[in-house]
C-alpha cells in the first residue's frame, strides 16, 4: 500500500524489555524477590507511551486516533478491552477513538498499518502502542498460550512446544535443501546477543554467548523437543525468551506536522507497506517464507525501491532459522544464500546491510504486541543517530521492517526513508 497522503514517523519510545536473563528482572532467586515486583502491563505501556510523547514533544490531546497492539492479554494477565487501558496510560487520550489490534506476532505492525490507514482517511496524528506481559506464568503454560498463533487444534499434534517444533521443522528442511549447518544458525544467535550487549533496553544485554555455546547442546542450551526427528534442530539459544515490554510510535501527515510545529527533517517517512495473510490451517513451505516474500514485493513496488537500496533492516527472528529465511524473503540473499551473507559479516552493524542492530527478537526481546512497533522505531532511531553504542557508522537512507505472525501466516513489511 502506497499512502496518497505522506506518512511521517514523528517519534517514539520503548520500555526496558524484561525477562529471564535481564539483571533487573525479579525471579525467585533474585536478591530483590519479595521486596519489589516486576512492572505490569499498565506500567510498561505508560513508560512507552509517555516516552513517545516526550520524545516527539507532542501532547496526548493532539492525537486524532490511537491503536494498541496485543496478542494474549486475556491469557497472560486476564485483561481485555485494551483500547480503554491505553487511556489509563495516557489520560489525555480520553474521548479519542482508541481500539485494540491483534495479528499474533505481527500485531504491532498491524497497529501501525491501521494508523497509516487512519491518516489516509482524514486523521493527521495517530499513535500506535504495543505491549505484552509473558513472564508471569510457568513456561509451559506460556508456550501453550502462544500456540494460539497457529491452528491450535491441528498444530498441537507437534507436541507441547508447538512453535519451536514448527520452526525446528523449518530448520531441518532448510538444512536438507541448502546444506546449512548448526554453525550457520549459531552465527545468528551470536550476532543477536552481541548487538543486545550494546543496547541498554535489551532483554539479553547482560548475557554473553559465543559460537561454541550457541552450537553446543547442554545444560544451558538444551535440546528440548519431544519429536526425536526435530529435536536436534532446535536448542534453547535458538529461541526468543519470554519478554515483558512495550513500544510506541507517533505518526503524522504533512498537515499534522504543521499542526504540531515539527519539520519533516526530524522525521522518517513510511513510503509503503505490504500486508499479506494466508489461511491459518493452510500448508507452509518450510524451506522459505513465501508470504513474507509476497508482502516484501508489494512494499518494494509501492515504495519504488528494491532490496539493493536498503541500508538497514529490522526483521522477525523469533528463532534463529527465521532470520536466515527472512534474508531470502526480503531479497537481500538468494535461495540458500543467507548463511553466506551472515558469515561474511554483511548483516553486522558495520556491514553492508545491518540487520537487527539492537539485538532483534532473540537479543532485544519479543513482547509480542510490541515487536512490530519496536522494529519501526528502531529504524527511525538508526536514521536519526539515536542508537548510542549500537549506532551504525553512517545513518541509513532506506530501511525495512518485516514482522511475521504465526508460521508465515501474517506478514507485514514496511519501507522507511530518512528525511
Buried (B, 14 or more C-beta within 10 A) or exposed (E): BEBEBBBBBBBBBBBBBBBBBBEEBBEEEBEEEEEEEBBBBBBBBBBBBBBBBEBBEBEBEBBBBBBBBBBBBEBBBEBEEBBBBBBBBBEBBEEBEBBBBBBBBBBBBBBBBBBBBBBBEEBBBBBBBBBBBBBBBEEEEBBBBBBBBBBEEEBBEBBBBBBBBBBBBBBBBBBEEBEBEBEBBBBBBBBBBBBBBBBEBBBBBEBEBEEEBBBBBEEEBEBBBEBEEBBBBBBBBBBBBBBBBBBBBBBBBBBBBEBBEBEBEBBBBBBBBBBBBBEBEEEBEBBBBBBBBBBBBBBBEBBEBEBEBBBBBBBBBBBBBBBBBBBBBBBBBEEBBBBEBBEEEBBBBEBBBBBBBBBBBBBBBBBBBBBBBBBBBBBBBBBBEBBEEBBBEEBBBBBBBBBBBBBBBBBBBBBBBBB
